[in-house]
Amino acid sequence: MLLLHGMGATGDVWRGYAGLAPDLPGHGSSAWDPPYTFEKHALAVAPLLTKPTVVIGHSMGGVIALALAALKPDLVTKVVGVVGCSRRIPRPSESGCRT
C-alpha cells in the first residue's frame, strides 16, 4: 500500500499505518524540484511501486494518487481519497455554544 500525504505535511502523518509513506517532493526530507505539478509528483513516487498496489492519499495526496493511476494504470489497483479532520470537532450543543 502506498500512502500519500497532503500539502504541507510529510509521510510521518501515516505513522502507525502499514504501507510505504514517502515525503512528496518539496516536503520533509524530499528535495524540491520545480515545477510543482500533480503529474510530476505522481512520476516521482511511481518507481516505489514494484507491483500493482492500492494507493491512499489525503487531500493533495489523493489528487496525486489519481494522477498516478492515470499515468501508471498497470501499477495502481485502487485509489482511496481521504478528506477530513484529524480530531473530532464538537457540535455547538456539546461545547456549550449557542446556535
N, C-alpha and C positions, 0 to 999 in steps of 0.2 A: 504494500500500500504506500502511495506517495502522498504526503501531507503538505499542502502549500499554505503559507501564512498570508495575512493581509498586508496592506500598505503600512509602512512604519513599524512593523513587527519583525520578528525573527522566527526561525524554526523552533526556538525554545517554547513558543506558545503551545506546541503539541507535546511537550514533555508529559510522560505518563501514558501516551498512546503508542500502540505498536505500529511501526512503519518508519519510513525514511522521511525526515523533515529538514530539508536543506534551507539555508538562508538564501532567499532570492537575490539576484543581482542588485547591488546597491543597498543591501540590508545586512545588518550584523557583520559577520566576518567575510562576506562576499563582496568582491570588488565591484565598483561602479563601472559600467561600460555602456555609454550612450550609443544610440538613442534609447529612450525608455519606452518600449512598446510591449504589449502583451505577447505578441508573436516572438519577439526576441527573448523574453523571459521563458516562454514555453520551450524554445530551442535550447536554452541554457540548461534546463532540467531534463530534457529528453534523453541525454546519454546515461542518466541514472536508471532508466528503465531497461532492464535486460530481458524482460518477458512481459506479456500482457498483464496490466496492473490496474487496480482501482485507484483513482486519483480523487482526493478530497481537498477542497480549497475553501478557505474562509475569505469572504469579501473579494478583494483583488485576486487572491489565490484561486478563487472559483472561476474568475474570468480567464486566468492563465490556464487552468485545468481544461476549460472549454477550447481554448486555442490549441492546447497540446493535443486534445482529442481530434481536432480538425486537421492538424498537421501530421499526426502520427496515429491514425486510427487503428493500426495493427498492434499498437502498444498500450492503448487505453481501453479497458473493458467497460468501465463505468466512470461517470463523473458525479460527484456529490458536492453540491454547493451548500456551505454553512453560513448563515447570516443570523446574527443575534447578539445578545449581551452575554458577558461572561459571569454576571451575577444577577440574581433576581431583584427586580425593582418593585417595591411595594405599591399597591394601589393606593389612591388617596385616602380611601376609607380605613386602610390598615395603618397608614402612617400618621393619622391624626389630622390630615389636611382636609379642608372643606372644598367641595366642588361647586 
